[in-house]
């Protein structure tokens, strides 16, 4: 005679075992996920970055302070060419972010950085005093008599790009009152009243707010400046440095860059 009650008991026990196994699997998955999301990158980083990245990277530092509280970042903002020289001389940098490919390539060729990744682009813009008292409408007006022009030194990416823009507009090399070593120093000449016009990046004009007024440079005369970033091989905090690079290239850093007027890497 078939014992249905015994059979039912066996099935019930089997179901309990299956459910227990399923719960164990779910718990294991949950634990793994939690471990991944709560693991913190920690360390003290020295990030050497082009002066034009000042505002965007400062914004990102505030974001990382909330999301990665054990990551402590110190910035060194300057002209890309000056930062390259410092790294070549052994300055304690963990990450380098350049305003142009050529300066980064110098460090690549010297074997001083890991493989770079391009994380943003920028374009040039003329900046003048609010109200545009000199009635500047384009690059040609920067060569008029009575217009005091300040540019970056040609060794600075923005300075080199400015000369290329004048050449694209079929204009002679401009006569600048002074040649500065980074875009922020150049812009300061305008805001302090020591220049009538400067050529900087769109992001710099945006960062200056109501202190300046922007005059667009036509696309045919303009160009895209690309920004690469890389871990410095001599870094003693490689994991933290790579985490910072990742955030800038594909993480929250992209939001900070867009908000400050930078363009996607392309």
Secondary structure in CASP SS format (residue, H / E / C, confidence):
PFRMAT SS
TARGET T0000
AUTHOR 0000-0000-0000
METHOD secondary structure of the structure
MODEL  1
X C 1.00
X C 1.00
X C 1.00
X H 1.00
X H 1.00
X H 1.00
X H 1.00
X H 1.00
X H 1.00
X H 1.00
X H 1.00
X H 1.00
X H 1.00
X H 1.00
X H 1.00
X H 1.00
X H 1.00
X H 1.00
X H 1.00
X H 1.00
X H 1.00
X H 1.00
X H 1.00
X H 1.00
X H 1.00
X H 1.00
X H 1.00
X H 1.00
X H 1.00
X H 1.00
X H 1.00
X H 1.00
X H 1.00
X H 1.00
X H 1.00
X H 1.00
X H 1.00
X H 1.00
X C 1.00
X C 1.00
X C 1.00
X C 1.00
X E 1.00
X E 1.00
X E 1.00
X E 1.00
X E 1.00
X E 1.00
X E 1.00
X E 1.00
X H 1.00
X H 1.00
X H 1.00
X H 1.00
X H 1.00
X H 1.00
X H 1.00
X H 1.00
X H 1.00
X H 1.00
X H 1.00
X H 1.00
X H 1.00
X H 1.00
X H 1.00
X H 1.00
X H 1.00
X C 1.00
X C 1.00
X C 1.00
X E 1.00
X E 1.00
X E 1.00
X E 1.00
X E 1.00
X E 1.00
X E 1.00
X E 1.00
X C 1.00
X H 1.00
X H 1.00
X H 1.00
X H 1.00
X H 1.00
X H 1.00
X H 1.00
X H 1.00
X H 1.00
X C 1.00
X C 1.00
X C 1.00
X C 1.00
X C 1.00
X C 1.00
X E 1.00
X E 1.00
X E 1.00
X C 1.00
X C 1.00
X C 1.00
X H 1.00
X H 1.00
X H 1.00
X H 1.00
X H 1.00
X H 1.00
X H 1.00
X H 1.00
X H 1.00
X C 1.00
X C 1.00
X C 1.00
X E 1.00
X C 1.00
X C 1.00
X C 1.00
X E 1.00
X E 1.00
X E 1.00
X E 1.00
X E 1.00
X E 1.00
X C 1.00
X E 1.00
X E 1.00
X E 1.00
X E 1.00
X E 1.00
X E 1.00
X C 1.00
X C 1.00
X C 1.00
X C 1.00
X C 1.00
X C 1.00
X C 1.00
X C 1.00
X C 1.00
X H 1.00
X H 1.00
X H 1.00
X H 1.00
X H 1.00
X C 1.00
X C 1.00
X C 1.00
X C 1.00
X C 1.00
X E 1.00
X E 1.00
X E 1.00
X E 1.00
X C 1.00
X C 1.00
X C 1.00
X C 1.00
X H 1.00
X H 1.00
X H 1.00
X H 1.00
X H 1.00
X H 1.00
X H 1.00
X H 1.00
X H 1.00
X H 1.00
X H 1.00
X H 1.00
X C 1.00
X C 1.00
X C 1.00
X C 1.00
X C 1.00
X C 1.00
X C 1.00
X C 1.00
X C 1.00
X E 1.00
X E 1.00
X E 1.00
X C 1.00
X C 1.00
X H 1.00
X H 1.00
X H 1.00
X H 1.00
X H 1.00
X H 1.00
X H 1.00
X H 1.00
X H 1.00
X C 1.00
X C 1.00
X C 1.00
X C 1.00
X C 1.00
X E 1.00
X E 1.00
X E 1.00
X E 1.00
X E 1.00
X H 1.00
X H 1.00
X H 1.00
X H 1.00
X H 1.00
X H 1.00
X H 1.00
X H 1.00
X H 1.00
X H 1.00
X E 1.00
X E 1.00
X E 1.00
X E 1.00
X E 1.00
X C 1.00
X C 1.00
X C 1.00
X C 1.00
X C 1.00
X C 1.00
X C 1.00
X C 1.00
X E 1.00
X E 1.00
X E 1.00
X E 1.00
X E 1.00
X E 1.00
X E 1.00
X E 1.00
X C 1.00
X C 1.00
X C 1.00
X C 1.00
X C 1.00
X H 1.00
X H 1.00
X H 1.00
X H 1.00
X H 1.00
X H 1.00
X H 1.00
X H 1.00
X H 1.00
X H 1.00
X H 1.00
X H 1.00
X H 1.00
X C 1.00
X H 1.00
X H 1.00
X H 1.00
X H 1.00
X H 1.00
X H 1.00
X H 1.00
X H 1.00
X C 1.00
X C 1.00
X C 1.00
X E 1.00
X C 1.00
X C 1.00
X C 1.00
END
